[in-house]
């Protein structure tokens, strides 16, 4: 079997020996003091697993309620035996017949080279309030059958800043511009295999183990798909000392198992970027920079690690992907300063990021040490920004030579794949991200300084709605005077978002337009895209974007070019596409008004809508058919929304049923303020006082009178030794409720029924059984 991994050679001039080891101690991932499970523990585990099965067997509970009940089982166990949570849920998952790999990823420990979430899940449930809004949000995002969307709390941040002046305009420009590079989402696939199966049955292809479950029929020949005078590109291509080497030809007919679609040298549309494509992209950018474009600096909106299943992501994969990308960026861009942001997957375990004061935080310190050292050694960040990266972990700010401030944010602080966002959701700034951002913007406001904000994950995607709500309020307060533009990555497609104040479709007016954001195109071709990068012409005085330009390469052309380097072409400029009548003043930047008009064009013009989709995919062969149909408003929703709530609201149409998700009709919603106890606002009857609704027995909540005496069993609260909050006590009635009790801040109000006595007795017996086993073990 011929097995060649293409393009992972790192030449001596690119690679640099690090004096610092960035080590993830797999033994330390036993965060909760787990020891080898002894015989007595098996009885506790068996009781708990039986209880989880009982939850699933209850016929009158929907998926959301069942999920929250399981979380309460986990909470109960974690307060006394946190070391058993992962084993209990892993066993339950496997016994329930769920996919084995999914069970290990969700509940296994991050050891043996697998990026599992079990340890982070165990820590999360110990701290969260599963019966309330914490559980609502977790189950909505992590229980596949739970489609009840919690109502997003209102947020009031007014105490963080002085009132916004009536006149708060952006400064005028001077008509002169300079160029800034924007690259995003390299997602280097270090195990990319030339001749690997790119038409595989797995979600991610071109790996040594990739395969297709459908057998290839006799007589099938992949070469017959192409009619080209040039041969197919199956070469061991690489870059050595910055120069391209085509390498040796690999014979597809010499494979033990034939391929439906063998992966080519420069990449495939169902895979991430081979390292040779990363180098080719950066070499092309260097050539444009040296010959004509002269970039003053670059922004990198994250994305170094590939999209492999977490089963194939280990600590070394994460570290080596980042080293490969950052070393190559430094080698090719040389003296061009790069201001980067961290991708959501650029950490191990991927997506995970605990709050700074969490006991688990030191386990992730290696990542921020690596980033701080690398970004400083590459000459991109100064000492102050490096300290912010290393110690605050939530972001940093820098000043360019011209005086622009760039604020980079770690978007895992709002990423719903991060377990740590689901505890104490009513604390709107548990990571400190938003206060950091506001303080930086206040400082710039006082000094008449313009700001760019960069992050990886846009708030319209996989974002906790509360965080998105906070983000847009901050943008509203500091636009348009201070914030000139925002830049994101992650979504891979080339897009823009207009940011509006208010809610609902009626809010999308010019008067409500606040600002705009660019979603940078990916270098990775994953999901059927052509590789691309952008650059901006930027006004020298007010740092407004004057024009945006995109360059791309047709990846499928490289399939049949006999291993030659890809050809990169200019694709489009923003003015050319979104101002087809050339009416926008040449000396005026592309501000929120320009992008508001562009979004309206996408909505009203079938031609512009089709063009927008073509540019999303960079003219790849995978552009959806009939995307310009009037019945499809997806493109308009992309361009005219900034938060997950806005996106979902916009996408609710009869033709897009995937977005139809019910909201439970609640009487009160949260009103959240910084560092304050949540308040409650009546939804339907404004004459009522805004006090929490109390669910009583007749109202349908299930009251279990069995007290969980966790402090007596554990000797400390859930927050650790000496803590006075978070844990239960003998006199604390917060844990006198059963697994089916719906709290005030839940969107599932008592499940609208009075539980049967048999279920109550069953739950009591189960809890007592688990508790008895725990107490016996502690003796």
N, C-alpha and C positions, 0 to 999 in steps of 0.2 A: 504494500500500500504506500503510494507516494504521499508524503506529508511534508509540505513546505509551508512554513509560516512566513508570510511576506512582510517586509518593511519594518521589522522591529529592531533592526540594527541601529544602535546609537553610536555615532562616530565619536572618536576621542575629542574632537573639537567641540562637540555639542554636549556630551555627557560631562558631568563634573562630580568628582568624588565628594560626597558630603561628609563633613567632619562630625556632624550630629546624626545620631541614629533616631529615627522616628518610629518608635516601637509600640505596637499595640499588644499589651500583655494579655494573652488569651486567658490566663489563669485569673487575672483581675476581673474578667467579665463575670465571674461568679460573685456578682455585686452584693448579693444578699446573704452572704455567709453560708452558701450551700456546701454541705458535706455529702459524702456518699450516702445514699439512702439506705437506711437499715430496715430490718424486718418490721419494727414497730411503726415506722413511717408509712409502710404500705397500707396499713389499716386506715390511717388518716387520708391517704390518697384515694383509697377505694371509696370511702364515704363521700369525699368531695366529688369524685368522678360520677358516682351514682346520683348525687344531687344534680349535677350538670345534665345527665341523661334525663332525670325527672323533669327538668325544665323543658327540655325538648319534646317530652312526651305529653306535655299539657296541651290539650287540643284548643283551648280558647284563648291562647296567647299568640299574638302576631309576632313577626320576626323581630321587630324593634323591642317589644316588651321582653321577649325571651333573651335577647342580647343583653339588655340591662340587668335582668335577673342573673345571668352568668357573670356579669361584671361584679355584682354584689357578692356572689359566691367567692370570686377572686379577692375582692376587698376584705371579706371576712377572714379568709385564710391568710392573706398577706399581713394582716395586723398581728398575727401570732406566729405563723410559720411561713414567712415570705420565701424561704428557700425551697418550698414545695410547689409554688404557683406554676412555674414553667412545666414541671413534671405532670401536674394534675391536668393542665389544659392540653398539653401535648398528647397525653394518653386519651383524654376525652375526644380530642380531634380525630385521632387515629381510629378509635373504637367506633366513632360515628360514621366512618366510611368516607371521610373527606380525603382529598388527594394527599398522598403522603408527603410529597415535597412541599405543598402549601402548608401543611401542619408544622413541619420543621422550620419553615421560614417564618411563620407567624409566632410560634410558641417555643421554638428551640433556642438554645443558647448560641451566642456568637463565638463559637469555638470550632476547631477543625476546618477553618477556612470558609465558613458559610456565614453570609451576612444576614443572620437571623435577628428577630426582634424580641425574643422571649424575655431577655433580661430587662429590656426597656419597657415591655408590657407589664412585667411584674412590678417594676418601680412605679409605673403610671397608675395602676389600679390601687396601689397602696395609698396614693396621695389624692386620687380623684374622688368626687362624689358621684358614684354611678347612678344614684337614684334621681339626679337632677340634670341640669343642662350639660354637665360634663359627659354623662352617659348618653344623652340624646345625640350629641355631636359625634362621639366616638362610634356609636352604632350606625349612624347615618353614613359615615365614611368608611367603616370597616366591616359592616355586616352586609353582605351582598344582597340580601332579601329585604333589608330595611330601607324603605323609600319615603319615610316621613321626615321632611326637611324641618329642622327646628327654626323657629322664627328668630331672626337676627336681633339681638338687643340693640336698643338705641345707645349712642355714645355721646357723652358731653365732655369735651376737652377744654372748655372755655377757660378754666382756671390755669391752663398751661401757657396762655399768652394774653397780651393786651388786645382790646378790640381791634378788628381790622379797619384801617382808615377807609373813608368813603372813596378817596382817590388813591388807587394802589396800582397804577399802570406800570407796565414794563418799560425800562429805559429805551430810548431810541438807539438805532444802530448808526454806523458811519458808512456802510456800503462796501467796506473792504472785508475780505474774508481769508481764512486759513483752513487747512484740511485736517480732519480727524478721522482715524480709522476705527471701525467697529467690527470686531470679530466675535463669534459666539459658537458654542456647542461643537467643539472638535470631536468630543466623544470617541477618543481613539480606541480602536478595538485591537488590543495587542496580540490576541490569539487569532486574528483574521487569517484564514487559510486560503490561499489561491487554489482553485479547483474544489474548494469546499462547497457544499450544497447551499445555494442562495435561494432556492425555492423549497424551503424546508417546512416540515409540519410543526416545528416549534415556533415560538413567538419571535425568536431571534436567530439569525442564520450565519452562515460562513464560518462556523466554528469547527474544530476538528471532529466533534461528535454530531454535527448537524446532519439530518437525514429527512427523507420524505417517506411517509408511511405508504404511499401509493407506488407500487412497483412500476418501473419503466417498461413499456411494451417493447417487444422485439422489433428491431429495425429503427427505433428512435435515435436520432442523431442531433444533438444540440446545434452543431455547426450549420445545419440546414435552415436554421431560423434567420440567418444573415446572408445577404447577397452583397458582398463587398469585395473590392479588389485587394483589400488589405486583410491580413490574417488576424485571427483572434488573439487577444492579449492575455496569455497565460504565462507570465514571466515572474521571476524572483526579483522584481524591481526594488531598488532602494536608492537612497541618497547617501553619498559618502563625501565628507568634507564639503558639503553644499552642492555637489555635482551629481547629476542623475546617472544611474547605471541601470540599464535595462535588465541585466541578469540573464539567467538561463531559461530556455523555454521548457514548460512543463506539458507533457503529453496527456490530454484528457482521456485518451484511449488506453492509457496504461493503468487506469484506476481499477481497483478490485471491484468496487461498486460504482456503476455509472451514475452520472448526475443528470437531473432534469435541467439544471441551470448552474453550471460550474462558475464559481466566483472568479472575477477577473482581477488583474493586478491592482487597479486603482480603486476598486470598490464595487459594491452592488447596492441596489436600491432597497434591499431588505436587511441591510447590515450597516453597522457604523463604519467610521472612517479607518481604513488601514493606515498604519503610520506613514507609509509612503505618500498617501494623499495629504496628510497633515503637512508634511515637509514640502510637497509640491505647492500647496496653497500658500504657505508662508514665503516660499521662494518667489512665487508670482507676485505677492504683495510687496516684497522687497524690491523686485524689479520695477514695479509701478512707482514705488516710493522714490527710488533713485533716479528714474528717468523723467517723471513728470508730476507726480502728485504731492511729494514732499509733506508727509504727515508730521504735524508737530507733536502729536501724541496719539495713543490708541486707548480704547476702552475694550475690555474683554468681559462679557456678561456671563461667564461661567460655562461649565460643562466640559469636563475632561474625561470622565469615566463613562464607559459604554453602557448600553441598555440591556446587558445580559441579565438573565434571571439572577436573583441574589444567591442562588445555589452556586453560581460560578464567580461570585465576587468575594474576594478575601482582602485582607489588609494589604498584602503585597500588590494586588491588582490596582487598588485605589492609589497607593503611593506611586507605583511605577507609571500609571497613566498621567498623573500630575507632573511627575518628573519629566516624562517624555514631552508633554505639551509645553511646559514652561521653559525647558531647556531649548527646545526648537524655536519658541517665540523669541527668546533672548538671542539665539544664534543668528536668526534671519533679520529680525528687526533691529538688532544691535543697539544703537543709541536712541531709538525712538522710545520714549517713556510709555509704559503700559500701565494703565490703572485697572486692575482686575477685580472681579467679585467671585465669590465662592459658589459653585454649583450645588444643587441639592444632593447629588449623588457623590460629591467629592469629599466623602468622609466614610469611615467604617465604624459601625454598620451604616450603610447608606441611608440618607435622609434623617439620621438621628442627631439631635442637638439638645442636650439638657440645659436648663437654666444655670447660670453661673454658680449659684449657691447650692446646687444640688450635689449630693454625695457622689453621683456618677460623673460629674463634670470633669474631674481629673483624668478619667479614662479617655477622654476625647482631646486632651491637651496636645497630644502628639501632632494632630492635624494642624492646629493653629501655630505650633512651634515651627512646623515644616513650612507653612505658608508665610509666616513672618520672616523666617530666614531666607527663603527662596526669593520672595518679592523684594526684600531689602538687598540681598546679594546681587540680584539682577539690576539694581539701580533704579527700581521703579518707585519705591517708597522710602521716605526719610525715617528718622528715628522715632518721631512722635507717632506717625501713622503705624509704624511697625509695632509699637507698644500697644496701640489700640487693637490691632489684629491679634496679637499674642494674648492679651489679658482681658479685653472686653469681649472679644469673639463675635460681637454683634455687628461690627462694621468699622469703618475708618473714614476720615476726611482728609483731603489734600488740597493744596492750592497750586494751580498751574502757574507757569511763569507769567502769563498774561493776567492772572488774578481771578480766574474762574475757580470756584470751589466744586470739587467732585466728592459726593458722599456715596460710599459703597456700603450696601447693607447685606447681611447674611439672611437670605430669605427662608432658611429653615426655621426661622422664628415664627413664620406663619404657614408653614408647609403641613398639610394634613396627613402626610406620610410620617411625620415626626410624632412619636408617641407622646412626647412631653408637652405638646400644645393642648392636650385634652384634660389636664388637671387644673382646677381653679380657673376656668375659662372667664369667670366674671372679673378676674384680675386682668385688665386689658393690656398690661405691660409687664408681664412676668419676666420677660427676657431683658427689659430695659431698652429695647430697640427704639420705641417711639419717643421716649423722653430724650434719648441721644439725638434722634433726628430733629426733634423740635428745638432743642438747645442749639444745634448747629445752624438751623434756619433762622432762629432769633438773632444769633450773632451776625449772620450775613445780612439780615434785615437792617440791623443797626448800622452796619458798615456799607450799605448800598452795594452789596456784592451779589452777583448772580451765581446760581447753583444748578448743577446737573446731579440727578440721582440715578444711580445704577444698582441693579440687583438681578438675580437670576430668574426667579419665579414671579411672573406677573400675577397680580391679585385677582385676575379673572380665572385662574387655573389652580386647582388643588390647594386653595387657600381657605383658611378658617375665616368664615364670614365676618366675625367680630373684628379680626385684624384688618380685613379689607375695608371695613367701615371706618376704622381708626385712620388708616392710610389716606383715604379719600378726604377725610375731614382736615387732615394736615395739609394736603395739597390745596384744598379750597382756601385755607387760611393764608397760605404763602404764595398764591398765584394771583396775577401773573408777574408781580414785581420781582420776587426772589427766585422762584423755580422757573428755569428756562425750558427744561425738557426732562423727560425720564426715559430710561433705556433698560430693556430686559432681554432675556434669552428664553431658554427652556422649551418653548413650544415648537422650535425648529423652523416654522414657516416665517416668511417675510410679511410682517403685518404692522398695522398701526392702530392705536386706540385713542379715541377722543374722550377726555375726562370731563364729565358734566356734574354740576351740583344737583342735588335733589334726587328723587326717585321716580320711577314710572316713565313710560314712553313720552309723556307730555313734557318731560324735563329736558328733552334733547333739542334745545333751542340755542341760538347763538348767544343769547343773554346768559344762559347757564353754562356755556362752554368755559372751562377753567384752564385746561392745559392739554397735553397730548403725550403719548408714549410710543416709542418704537420697540417692536419685538424683532430682534436681529435674526437674520437667516442663519441657518446652521451650515457648518462645513460638512458635517455628517450627512450622508444621503439617506439615512434611515427613514422609513415610512414613505419612500418614493419621491425624494426630493433631489434636485441637482445641487451640488455644493455651491456656496455663495458667500460673499462678504460685502460690507457696505463701507462707504465713507461719506462724510458730511462736509459741506462748505459752511463755515461758521463765521458769523459776523464778529469782527475784532473787538467791538465795543460792548454789545449787549449779549453776546454769546448765543444769539438765536440761530437756529438752523436756517441757512439761506437756501440750501438744496441738498437732496440726498441722492446718492448714486449707488447702484448695485452692479457688481460683477459676478459672473457665474461661469461654470463649465458644464457642458453637456456630458454627463457621465457615460451615457450609452455610446457616445462617439468613441470613448476610450476603450470600449469592448472590442472594437475591430480596427485598431490602429497599429497593430503589430508591436505593441509595447512602447510606443512613443509617449512623450509627455503630453498631458491633456492641454487643450487650447482654451484659454480663458477669454471671455468676451464681455464687453459692456452690455448690460441688460436694459436698464432704464434709469431715468431720473424722475424724481417726484413731481417736479413742475411739468415735465412733458406728459405724464400720464394723468395727473389730477387737475391740471389747468390746461385742458386741450385747446381752449380758445385764447390762451396766452394773455389773460386779463389781469393776473396778479402782478402788482408792481415789482419790477426787477430789484429795486433797492429795499424791499420789505421782506423780512424773514418769513418763514413758513410757520406762523404762530397757530394758536388754537383756532382762530377763525378760518385759516386756510384748511386745516384738517377737518373742521366741522363741514365746510363746503365739500371736501373730498368724500367724507362719509355719506353726505346726501347724494352725491353722484353715484356712489356704489349702490345706494338704495334705489335710485330712480332710473339709472341707465343700464340696460342689459349689457351693452358693450363694455362699460367701465366695470361692471360686476364680473364679467368674464375675464377682463384684463386683470382684475385684482386676484382672482383665483390662479390665473396663469403665473402671476408674479409670486404668489405664495409658494407654488411648487417649482418656481424658476424654470418654467417651460419643460418640465419633465414629461415622460410618456404616461404619467399616472394622474394627470389632471382629470378630475371627475367630469363625467358627461352631464350635459344639461344643467350645469351649475348656474347658468344665467337665468333660469326660469323665474318668473315673477312670484311663484308660490314659495320660493326658497329665500328666506330672509337671513340665513346664517351669516353671510358675509357682512351684511349691515349690522348684525348683532356683534360681530367681532370688532368692527371699526367704531361702534358707538357705545361700547360698554367698557368698564374698567374693573368692576368687582364681580365676584361670583354671583351675588344676588342680582345685579343688573343683567348679567349674561343669561341667567336662568329665566328671569322675567321676560326678557326680550325673545328668548327662544321658544316660549310656550305658544305653539300653533298646532293646528290639527295635523299638519304634515310633519311635525317633529315631536312625536309622542314620547321619545326617549327623555324629553325634558319635562314631561308632565309628572310632577311630584307633589303630593298633597301637603298642605300645611295644616297641622292640627289647630282647630279653632280654640284659642285660649282667651281667657278674660284679661290677663295681664301680661305685659312684656317687661323685660329688664330695662332699666335705665342705668348705665354704667358710667362712673366717673373715676378718675385716677385716685388710687389710695383711699377709696371710700366703700362703705357697705352698699351693695346693690339696692337700688330703689325699684319700685314697681309702678307701672303706669297702666291704668285701665284702657282696654282696647275698644270696647263696645259702648259702655255706659260711662261717659265722661263725668257724670255727677257723683260717681262713687269716689271715695278716697283711694289714693294710690297705695293701698296697703296689701300685703300678700294675702292671697286667698288661702284659707285653711281647709284642707281636705279632712273630712271626718269619715267615720265608718260607713255611714249611710251614703256618703258621696261616692263610695266605690273604692277607696284606698284600702289596702290590706294591712291591718295592724297586727304585727306579731309581738307578743308581750314577752318574748324571750330576750333577756338582756345579754348583749355581747360584751363581756367584761374584758375587753382587750388589754387595758392597762395592767390588770392583775396578772394576765397571762404573759404579757410581754415586758412589763416593767418600765415602759416608756411610751411616749405618744408616737403617732405616725411620723412626726417630723424629726424624731431622733431624741437622744438623751437631753433632758433638761428643757425640752420644748413644752410650751403651755398651750399649744393649739394643734389641731389636726387629728389627735387621737381621741379615743373614747375613754370615758372614766366611769366609775361606779355610779356617779350622779348625773352623768351625761345622757340625756334621753335621745340624742341624735342617732343612736344605734339601736333604739328599741323598735325600729320598723322592720318589716319583713322584706324579702327579696322582691315583693310585688308592690311595695308602697310607692306611690308617685308623689314626689315632693312638689312644692310650689313652683320651683323653677324648671320643672319638667314640662315638655310639650305633650306628654302622654298622661292626661289627668285621671289617674286611677283606673285606666283601661275601661271605664264606663260600665263597670259591673261590680257587684259584691262577690268576692271570692267564695268558693264553696268551702264548707267546713273541712271536708276531707283533704283539700289541698293545703289548708292552713295547718292541720294536724301533721300532714306529711312533711311540710317545710320545718315545723317545729322539731319533729323527730330527727330530721336530717341534720339540722343545726346542732341539736343536742348531741347527736352521735359524733359529729366532727369535733365539737368542743370537748367531749369526754375523752376522745382519743388524744387530743392535744394536751389536755391536763395530765392524763396518764403518762404521756411521753415526758412531760416536764418534771414529773416526780422521779 
